[in-house]
Amino acid sequence: VSAEVAGPRSAVEPTLAFVLLDPANVIAASATQTAVNERHSFSALVPAGDYTLKVAGIDPLGRRGSVERGFEARLAQAGSLRLSDLLVAEPPASPSDPLHPMVDTTNERALVAYVELYADEAAPLRQASVRMEVANTESGPSFVTVPATLHRRDARWTIARAQLPTAELPAGLRRIT
């Protein structure tokens, strides 16, 4: 989950916090941190299901804001594989640095696309190949196609990651929706 502070940048770094609630309003996860570059990202492992995410921020001057969103945590099914949602982030300074997913727009010359693949059996992941594409529509032509690098974590879990150049994209496609 990622959050960005809207508005003009300032030297004052806000504190952002989140709480993730299950349908019974029981806290499934929570955290707080100072937003670096007015961004905040975190991850939490939760069982599949419906959740409410509440994110709030306050800066040292007392300016505050909050947002609440409902969502469903589920893995998509693709044949014998299950897939995470696609994560899009600006490239980290070092490949070993954690990714900080983007919320809205970027001026970067490249983006990192990241997805996790899970299998009930080990065999499908040994033969998996993944490519990342950028297009206007699901059936439209691809503006950029890049093969993903696969990072096998164990017999049933693999991470697919690719760096996508943005310079080739038409105006307007740098906005993530």
N, C-alpha and C positions, 0 to 999 in steps of 0.2 A: 504494500500500500504506500502510495506517495502523496504528499501534500506540498503545495507551493503557496507562498504568501503573495497575494495579488497586490498590484499597485507599484509605485516607483520604489526602487531599491534604496535602502538607507543603511547607515553605519550601525544601526541598532538591530541586533539579531533577536528575533522573537523566540519565545519558547512555545513549542507545539506539543500537544498531547493527544493521544487517542485512547478510545475504549471500544472494544468489540463485544457486542452483546448477542447472546443466542436468543431464540424465540421466547424463552422463559425470563428474559432480562437478566440472565446470569452472565457475569463477566467471563468471556472466553480468553481475552488477552487485553493488555494495556501497556502503555509506555509513555515516556515524556523525554524530550531532549531539546536542546537549543538548535534552531534551524540554521544550518550552515548554508550560506548563499541563498537564504530564504527558501530552502528546501528541507523536507523531512521525509525519510522513508524508513519503513520497518517491515518485518515479516513476522508471521505467526502461523504455526501449524495448528489447524483446527479440523475437526471432523466435517465431512460434507454436510451441508444444510444451509438454512437461511440465517442471516446475521444482519445486525444493524451496526454500522460504523459511525462513531461520533469523533470528529476531529475539532479541536479548539486551539486557538493561539492567543498569546498576549505578549506585548513588547514591554520594555522597561518604562515606557511612557504611559502605560495603562491602556493603549489601544488594543481592542480584542475583537475576535470574530470566531464563528463556529459554523460547522456544516455537518449534516447528518444524512447518511445514505444507507438504504437497504440493498443487500445483494445476496446472491446465492453462491456458496462455495461448492463447486463441483468440477470434476475433471471431465473433459469432452471425450467421447468415444470415437475412435477412428480405426475401424477394423478390429484387430486384436490388441490395439494400443489404446491407452488413455493419455490425454494431453492436457497440460496446464494451459492457462490463458497465455497469450503472447505478451511479453514484457518488452517495452521499448525504452531505451536509456541513452543518454549521452555517453560516449566512450570514456571509461575511467582513465586516470593518469597512467596507471599500470594495469596490465591484464589481470593481475591477481587482486586488485582493489575491488570492493563490492560495487555492484551497479546501483545507481540511484535513478529509478524509473522517472520518466517525464510525465507531466500531467497535460500540458497544452502545446507549446510551440518551442522551436529551437532555431538557433542560427548556426549550429554546428555543421561541419562539412560531412559528417558521418554520424550514423546512429548504430547502436547495438540492438539486435533483435535476439530474444532469448525465449526458449520454450523447453519445458521438461516433458519427457516421454516415460511412461510407465507400462510394464507388461506383466501379465499374470504368469507368463512363462518366459524364460530367458531367451529362447530362440529368436523371437521377432526383433529384439534389440541388436543382435549380432548382425542382422542383415539390413538394419534401418539406414536410410539416407534421407536427409532433410535439406530443402532449399528454402530460402526466404525470398519472397517476392513483394514488390510494391505495385499496386494497381489502383485505379479509381473505383472499380467494382470487382466483385468476386469473379465474374466471368470476363472482365475486360483485359486488354493487353497489359503485359507487365512492363513497367518503366525500368525496373531494376530487378535482377535475379542474381542471388549469390548463394553458393552452396554453404551450408552450415558446417561448422566443426563440431563433431560429436565428442562429448566428454562422458565416458562411461563411469558411473558412480558405483554401481554394483550390478548384479546379473539382471535386475529388473528396473533399473533407473538410469536414464541417460539424459544429459543436458545437451541441447542443440543451440549453438550460438553463432551469429554471423554479424559482421560489420557491413552496413549498407551505406554506400555513398549517397549524399543528398543533392550534390551539385547537378546531377542528371534529372532530378525531379522537376516537373512543371510547377510554376508558381501556384501556391495554394495547397500543395500536397505535404508541406512541412508541418501543417497543423494536424495534431493527433486527435482523432475523435473515436 
